[in-house]
Amino acid sequence: MISPEIESESIRFKIGSTVDEQNNAISCRGQEIELPKGEYNKLYILASASNDLKDSIMVDGNITR
């Protein structure tokens, strides 16, 4: 149902494997996601919802809306 690549606001997202049990998508329920180590200064998240809603994420103890 999802293309192998999605572009949003000039940012290209490569979608992971569509094989079952490959941890390629999550349903947001307060879990933690370990990010790769390295010197990065941006994090892009591709998200969708079935209803209009507003939410936030926490990165290094800082809440972002």
Secondary structure, DSSP 8 states (H G I E B T S, - for coil): ---SEEEETTEEEE----STTS------SS-------S-----------SS-----EEETTEEE-
